[in-house]
Structure formats: structure tokens, C-alpha cells
């Protein structure tokens, strides 16, 4: 979003625009929280799922690629670190560790409870679903409460009114925010997964401590 006193990409959101997006999404989630009809359940689940995905994206700097979302297996709950391997090769060379904020870890626990509720009340008696374990960790509900894998580009349909920017604009925002707050370039590159051969942030000869 263009701001006169700044130069660079117009695809970097402002803090205000992100806050407006979160408020609008939170309002939609709250409005269907106590509704019991099927359409409201679908709407509530889908908005809540998108909310959780956006929190992941902004807290961890996730790239908007296929299967970009983390699962419980990616989290070390004792330390709070998350292993990320987005935009990587078969050797996972650019895998990186990111410390998840406590708020995100708490939110993921709430989402896990919500997900279990959906599976145990909606899917359990659905004869079309033969194996509950095949349901992806992050999913949307289609008409008839059929589970559907959420793809990053589909998130835009839920937030485009408040934030008409590509989903990967979260990374532009985070990098700009870090630089404005004098975070060292090496730390930013470590967080974002930006390094070349010999510059690995977790290696023995890294300049990070």
C-alpha cells in the first residue's frame, strides 16, 4: 500500500491495514460463534481457519506456497521453536528454525481443539470420509461439510476487501518492520530464510551467537 514518505514496493501493507483485516475477520468469526445451523458452522470454521493461517504467516514469515502451513509435528513445544522448510530443495538446505511467539502457540492449541470438535461431530458419521487420518491439518469446509485442503491463494478471497495484496506481502511487511526497528541484517536473513552457500545461520562458523 503506497505511502508518500516511503520508497520501494507498493505491495507492502501498513500496520493499520493489517489491523483492519484482523478486526474484520474477528468480527465474522464472532458473529457465527454460537450459531447452530450448517451454513454458519461452515462460515465460522473457514473464517477461523484463515485467521489461524494468517497468524502463522505473520508470526513466522511463511512463504505463500503449496503446503506452506505448519503442523504440530513441526513444533518443539518445549522450546517453542518451529522448523520451516518452504521454497526448499530435496536436501532441505534452507530449512530454518523460528521461535514461535507464545500467542501463536496458544492459538494453535485452540485450533487443535476446534479441529478435533469438527472431526468428532461433523466427520465421524460422514460415510464419504473413509479415513479421518487423511484429513489435512489445515482445511476448509465446502457445502455439505466436505473437507477441502486450503491453498494459500484461497486465503485472499477472505481478506481481499481489507487487504488487496498478494499473500506473501506478509514477508515484505516483516522485513520492513525489522529494518525500521534496527534488527541486524544477519538476524533478518536468518528469520526470512535468506542465505547463500557458506552463510548458513546455524553453522559452526556463523556470525550469529
N, C-alpha and C positions, 0 to 999 in steps of 0.2 A: 504494500500500500504506500503510495507516494507521499512523502513528507518534504516540504520545501527545503529545510535546512540540512537534509541528508543527500548523499550521492550513492550511486550503486544500484542494486536490483530493486525494481518496483514490486517484486514478489516476496518481500519480507514484511510480515504482518507487524502491526503495532501491538503493544501490550493491551491497549484499550480494545482493539478489535478482537483479540483472543478472549478477553474477559467477557465481552458481549456475546461471543459464541458460546462460552461456558454457561452464562446465565440463561440464554435461550434454550440450550439443551437441558439444563437442570429443570427449567420450568416445564418442559414437555415430559420429563421423567416424573416429576412430582404430580402432574395433572392426571396421570394414569396409574398411580401407585396403588390406589385402593379399588380400582375398577375390577370387576369380575368377568366381564364378557371377553370373548376370544380376541376380538379385534384390538381391544385395549391392552390385553396381555401381550399380543404381538408388538404393538406400538411401544409399549413400555420396555420390553426386552430389547428391541432393536435400538432404541434411543440410549438405553443404559449401556448396551454393549459398545456402541460408538463412543460414548462418554469415557468408558474404561480404555478403549483403544487410543483415544486422543491423549489421555493422561499418560499412558505408556509412551506415546510418541514424543511428548514434550518433556517428560522426565528423563528419558533415556536417549533421546536423539535418534530414534528409529528412522531408517530409510523406508520410503513408501514403495516397497517391492512385494512380490508374491511371498506369502508366508512370513511376513515381517514381524508378526506379533510373538511375544514371548509366551511360554507356558510354565507351569510350576516346576518342570524339570530343569528349566534354565536358571532357577533361583537358588542361591545358597541362603536359606533363611537365617542361619546363624550369624553370618557376616553382613547380609544384605546385598551382596554382590550378585550381578546378573551377567551371564555370558551371552554375548551377542555375536552373531556371525552373519550379518547381512552384506550383500554385494561382495561375496567372497568366492574363492575357488574351491576345488576339491580338497585342497590341503588346509583349508580354514586359516590361511596365513593372516588374514585381517580380523580374526576373532578378537574381541576385546572385552575387558571387564569394566562394568559400570556400576557404581554404588547407587542402588535404587533408594530414593527418599522413603522415609518411614511411612509417609502419607500414601505413597503408591503401594507399598507392601500391604498396608491395611486395606486399601481399596481392592486389591487383588483377592484378599481373603473374603471380602464381602461379595465379590463377583463369583468366587468359587461356591459360596453358599447359595447365591441366586441361581447359578448354573445347575447345581445339584437339585434345587427345587424344580426347575424346569424339566430336567431329565426324569425325576421321580414322579411328577404329577402329569406331565404332558406327553412324554415319550414312552413311558413304561407300557402303556396299553395300545400303543400305535403299532399295528401289525406290519406296516410298511418298513418299520425300522427293526431290522433283524438283529443287529449288533450295536448295543449302546456305546461300546468302546470305540466304534468307528466315527462317532460324532466328534467333530473338531472342537478344540478347546474354546476357540472364538467362533461363534456362529450367529447368523441372523435367523429369524423365523419368517417363512413365507406363508401365503394363505394356506389355511389348513394346518398351521403349526408344523410345517415341514422344515427341518433344519437345513441351512444353506451356509456354506463357507463364506465368510466375509472377506472380500478382496479390498485392498487399500483404496482403489479408485471409487468403490461404492460408498466409502465414508463421505465423499464430497456431496452426495445427494442430501445428506443430513445437515451439513454445515454451510453450504454454498451461499445461503441467504445472508449469513452474518460474516462469512469469511470466504469470499470468492477467489481463493488462491489454490495453487497445487498443494496436495497433501504434504509434500516434502518441504513446504515453506517453514515447517517447524524447525528444520535444521538451519535455515537462514536466520531465523529469529534467535535461536540459541547461540549461534556463533557470534552474531552481532551483539547480543546481550552480554556474553562473556567478555568480548573485547572492550565494550563500554565500561565494564567493571574491572578492567586491568588484570584479567586472568591471563597468566603466561601462555604464550603461543604453544609451547610444548604440551601443556595440560589440555588446551583446547583440541589439539590434534589427537591426543590420546583419547579424549572423550568422543570425538567425532569419527574416529577410525581412519584418520588421515596420516599415513606414513608410508615411506618407501623402504626398500630393502636396506637393512642396516640401521634403520631409525626406530625399530620396534620399542615401544614404551616400557615393556615389561622384561626386556632382555637384560643380560648381565651388565652390559656396558651402556645402558640407558642413562640419559642425563637426569631422569626423574628418580626421586628417592621415595 
